[in-house]
């Protein structure tokens, strides 16, 4: 049994929020009966209609791995009409990004129409590793490495990196490779700004076991079935 709004959203018909609006405004019927209560549960045998048209369940799941360029927004639409990550993928399927990268961040992001996988990968308990390369505006002090390794308190919750490597430490800038398991917005920038550094460039090099090796910035590829299955594996092994 699944919530009605989730089934509608996962079918690819519209977003979860819009599905809720459709339900509340009485446009949705289940087995011929108008449903206006959010959270009503349905199963595979239930016949869902929207505006008196049967809902087609889109079982054709698609998965793309994009190496996001700068100046692109990580959502499916933008009020300011800026280019979105979805605009960069040549597909007629309604897809959305799993998680976010900032407008000025480059690197790996998955786009899909598979709500189940999105929920798995975004859930904090599933601990998906993400490796970032951060260019900082100054020399990186060794005592800050110790502080970083012990964890930095952001909004009352510690961000403890899995791994940190100083790749370059110049007089005027530094390049740090940092791997974290969490996905809070602006987390890398906030961690370094707490230590007194500005992140002047940020790139996500790895997402789980996926790397940017064969993808130039701006390029994308379809994930293989094997890769998708491996990503689903995160729901079975929370300690991945
Ligand atoms: N952390 C950030 O600060 N920005 C991103 O885009 C991703 C992680």
Boltz pocket constraint, residues with backbone or C-beta under 6 A from the ligand:
constraints:
  - pocket:
      binder: B
      contacts: [[A, 100], [A, 101], [A, 102], [A, 103], [A, 105], [A, 184], [A, 185], [A, 186], [A, 187], [A, 188], [A, 189], [A, 190], [A, 202]]
      max_distance: 6.0
